[in-house]
Amino acid sequence: MALKYLAGYPPDVCAKVDAMLAQGQLAAYLRQKYPVAHEVKTDKALYEFTQSIKNQAMRQSEPLSKVVYDDKLDVLHQALGLHTAVSRIQGGKLKAKREIRIGSVFKQAPAAFLRMIVVHELAHLREREHNKAFYQLCRHMEYPSVPRRHYQHGQ
């Protein structure tokens, strides 16, 4: 598996991606399938975009204090997105601030890719690990109108 980000997908999907990568066809395939980039170009627009998804699927989750594009993310953390909790003591109380950072490469990506990364990072607000509950939450946020029992990962 060349892309660790796809490790949770079915083996047939991973095999197709690996084959396209090996043949140098993946970029062309993605450009053809998703020809238009999204319009979420600023940190403010990214925060609003993220909040709208959060408000639809996770109203009761902890609030977000910051959502930004990060041009160092891929280099430093070898990740597409990152969620953090910054704890500070204010007036004798411990306050936690939740932040999401999205790789700057997604400023030029198709809307489906940006949404996928945002959904993934939002899911970490409830589920810290990449476990079954985490992926169920991701599917719920991506496909809210599809009953879970009828949805199979990768379809």
C-alpha positions in Angstrom: 0.0 0.0 0.0 1.7 3.2 -1.2 -0.7 5.6 0.4 -1.1 5.0 4.2 -4.2 7.2 4.1 -6.2 4.5 2.3 -5.3 1.7 4.7 -8.9 1.6 6.0 -10.4 0.9 2.6 -11.3 -2.5 1.1 -8.4 -4.4 -0.5 -9.9 -4.1 -4.0 -9.9 -0.3 -3.8 -6.3 -0.2 -2.5 -5.2 -2.5 -5.3 -6.8 -0.2 -7.9 -5.1 2.8 -6.5 -1.7 1.0 -6.3 -2.1 -0.1 -9.9 -2.9 3.4 -11.1 0.0 4.8 -9.1 2.4 2.3 -10.5 1.3 3.1 -14.1 1.3 6.9 -13.5 -2.4 7.2 -14.1 -3.8 8.2 -10.7 -3.4 12.0 -11.2 -5.0 12.0 -14.6 -7.9 9.8 -13.4 -8.6 12.2 -10.4 -8.4 15.3 -12.6 -10.9 13.7 -15.0 -13.3 12.5 -12.3 -13.0 15.8 -10.3 -12.2 18.6 -12.8 -13.4 21.6 -10.7 -11.7 22.9 -7.5 -13.7 24.2 -4.6 -14.0 27.8 -3.6 -13.0 27.5 0.0 -9.7 29.4 -0.3 -9.3 31.3 3.0 -9.0 30.2 6.6 -12.2 32.0 7.4 -14.1 30.2 4.6 -12.5 26.9 5.8 -13.7 27.5 9.3 -17.2 28.2 8.1 -17.2 25.2 5.8 -16.1 23.0 8.7 -18.6 24.4 11.1 -21.4 23.8 8.7 -20.5 20.1 8.5 -20.1 19.9 12.2 -23.4 21.6 12.9 -25.2 19.1 10.6 -23.8 16.0 12.1 -22.1 16.7 15.4 -23.9 19.6 17.2 -23.1 18.2 20.6 -19.4 17.9 20.1 -16.8 20.2 21.6 -16.6 23.6 19.9 -13.8 24.4 17.5 -11.6 27.4 18.2 -9.6 27.3 15.0 -9.7 25.7 11.5 -6.8 26.7 9.2 -4.9 25.6 6.1 -1.3 24.7 7.1 1.4 24.7 4.5 3.8 22.8 6.8 1.5 20.0 7.7 2.5 17.4 5.1 6.2 18.0 5.6 6.1 18.0 9.4 3.5 15.4 10.2 3.2 13.4 7.0 -0.6 13.9 7.2 -3.3 15.5 5.2 -5.1 17.0 8.2 -4.5 17.3 11.9 -6.7 17.7 14.9 -5.3 19.1 18.2 -6.5 19.9 21.6 -4.5 22.8 23.3 -5.0 23.0 27.0 -4.5 26.2 28.9 -5.1 27.3 32.5 -7.2 30.4 32.7 -8.2 31.8 36.1 -7.7 28.5 37.8 -9.7 26.6 35.2 -8.4 24.2 32.6 -9.6 25.2 29.1 -9.2 23.0 26.1 -9.3 24.5 22.6 -9.9 22.3 19.7 -8.1 23.0 16.4 -8.1 21.5 13.0 -5.4 22.0 10.4 -5.8 21.0 6.8 -2.9 20.6 4.4 -2.6 23.6 2.1 -2.5 21.3 -0.9 -6.3 21.0 -0.4 -6.8 24.7 -1.3 -6.7 23.6 -4.9 -8.5 20.3 -4.5 -11.9 19.2 -5.6 -14.7 19.8 -3.0 -15.1 16.1 -2.4 -11.5 15.8 -1.3 -11.7 18.8 1.1 -14.9 17.5 2.6 -13.4 14.0 3.1 -10.4 15.5 5.0 -12.6 17.8 7.1 -15.0 15.0 7.9 -12.1 12.8 9.0 -10.7 15.4 11.3 -14.1 16.2 12.7 -14.7 12.6 13.5 -11.6 12.7 15.7 -13.5 15.1 18.1 -15.5 12.1 19.2 -13.3 9.1 18.3 -9.5 9.5 18.9 -8.6 6.2 17.3 -9.2 4.9 13.7 -11.6 2.2 14.9 -14.9 0.9 13.7 -16.9 3.6 15.5 -14.6 6.3 13.9 -15.3 5.0 10.4 -19.0 4.7 11.1 -19.0 8.3 12.2 -17.2 9.4 9.0 -19.7 7.5 6.9 -22.6 9.1 8.8 -21.2 12.6 8.2 -20.4 11.9 4.5 -23.8 10.1 3.7 -26.3 11.3 6.4 -29.3 10.2 4.4 -28.1 6.6 3.8 -29.1 4.2 6.6 -25.9 2.7 8.0 -27.1 -0.9 7.6 -27.4 -0.4 3.8 -24.1 1.3 3.3 -21.0 -0.7 2.7 -17.5 1.0 2.9 -16.2 1.7 -0.5 -19.5 1.9 -2.4 
